[in-house]
Amino acid sequence: MRNRASTSLAKGKIRQSWSKYNLYNLQRFRTPATANRTFFQQKWTAKALSRAYHGEQVREGQWKRMFSKRIRSVIPMSTSDLAADDGSKTSAGRGSGLEKRGRDSVTARLTPYTQMAFAPLERRLDVAIFRSLFASSTRQARQFVIHGAVTVNGHKMRHPSYLLNPGDLFQVDPERVMFATGAPKTKFERRETRQLKQKEEETEGETEQAKSEGAEAKEDKVENAKDTLKALMAQAKTIMSKDKDVLPAKRKQELRGFQKAVRRVLSRSETSTVLTDNLESQFSELTLLLKAKRAEKKPKESKKDKKDSTEETAVAEESEGASDKLSEAFKSAAEGGEVDTSELSDEEFDVLKRALTQMRDNPIDNTKSYATPWRPRDYMSAFSFIPRYLEVNQNICAAVYLRHPVARPGSAEVPTPFGEAVSTPAYGWYLKRRW
């Protein structure tokens, strides 16, 4: 029963996966024909289809030991009807009670017991992680557990076959969840990641070479501004090592450039004119500057003697210039430069604020294994549902196993893509077969 391939188009079996091939198999699935087939063949086909979806990562012998004939079910009962009924109506009937006909007739809903055959598998930790939308497949959830990225009740759990009890809290590493549910990188993003790694390797090689020459290097990582100052100070040492009187023109130019760069970095760190992590204070400062600029411009705009045609052209030119200025301001802020908002309108300033806030909350990070800014994985919406027996908190990537799944009149809490025509023979296979 254990299949190496998660999805296959040849056999068309449905798996617990968000793959596009699995979605195609789910769309083209048809109930197996029962004509000219024995009851044994019908049960075997239904068993093969259902086992390919439910616990295909579990060995057949292990599943047989987990199978139970007892199926949990719940039948809701109206308290008002129970209080009003003293049993006289039931005793007045012929053993089954009086039947209401006409407008008072109630259509009974059957309880799908057979769809609860694979309910014990829903207690497994890897299946619960997949049901909670923390992994794109049960095999990926199994990998997360084995690699130590999952905790149960605060303790690290490395056994995917761990059976959850009601009230158990399990949590997955948020980075793993972002990787599992996020879109993969494109070719361009993968190329940027490779280039970034090459640059890091080159810088590491340079630092090792500097250490061999006797240069002092710190082991702890510092902020970007401190790294820049450190590099500039190293450059200053090489320039200052020679006599200043015999410096050529090129050396003097490098020295002046170094001084300007140091002053620029120091001014950024002191006046906070660059966009930092504290965007709220930066935006409040920019808002005050913008209001002051607007207050100065209001008296100058009192004259309105221009024609309509000239006004329209002026508005068009102004809008084009404003869009260019907005894009330039966003580009400058994204690159860590100074932001000039004196010529932006209030609407453009709000757009810039939302864009920068989104960039802070969901930045571009080439070091991540998934595409950034983060976006959901393709074909995810067809599989994104959470069963009733799980309480999930997506903010902290944690979930609580509330209770065991049960069957109710008209519905079963075990998610399955198969109907009663498949679940009933599959349940009969494990119910009647001897091993």
Sequence and secondary structure as in RCSB ss.txt:
>XXXX:A:sequence
MRNRASTSLAKGKIRQSWSKYNLYNLQRFRTPATANRTFFQQKWTAKALSRAYHGEQVREGQWKRMFSKRIRSVI
PMSTSDLAADDGSKTSAGRGSGLEKRGRDSVTARLTPYTQMAFAPLERRLDVAIFRSLFASSTRQARQFVIHGAV
TVNGHKMRHPSYLLNPGDLFQVDPERVMFATGAPKTKFERRETRQLKQKEEETEGETEQAKSEGAEAKEDKVENA
KDTLKALMAQAKTIMSKDKDVLPAKRKQELRGFQKAVRRVLSRSETSTVLTDNLESQFSELTLLLKAKRAEKKPK
ESKKDKKDSTEETAVAEESEGASDKLSEAFKSAAEGGEVDTSELSDEEFDVLKRALTQMRDNPIDNTKSYATPWR
PRDYMSAFSFIPRYLEVNQNICAAVYLRHPVARPGSAEVPTPFGEAVSTPAYGWYLKRRW
>XXXX:A:secstr
   S S  TTT    SB  HHHHHHHHH      TT  HHHHHHHHHHHHHHHSSTTS HHHHHHH  S   B  
   HHHHHH  SHHHHHSSSS     GGG         GGGTTGGGGGBHHHHHHHTTSSSBHHHHHHHHHTT E
EETTEE   TT B  TTEEEEE HHHHHHHHB    HHHHHHHHHHHHHHHHHHHHHHHHHHTT    SS   HH
HHHHHHHHHHHHHHHTS STT  HHHHHHHHHHHHHHHHHHHHHHH  B  S HHHHHHHHHHHHHHHHHHHTGG
G      HHHHHHHHHHHHHHHHHHHHHHHHHHHTT B   TT  HHHHHHHHHHHHHHHHS   TTSSS SS  
B TT TTT    TTEEEETTTTEEEE S   EETTEESS  S  HHHHHHHHHHHHH   
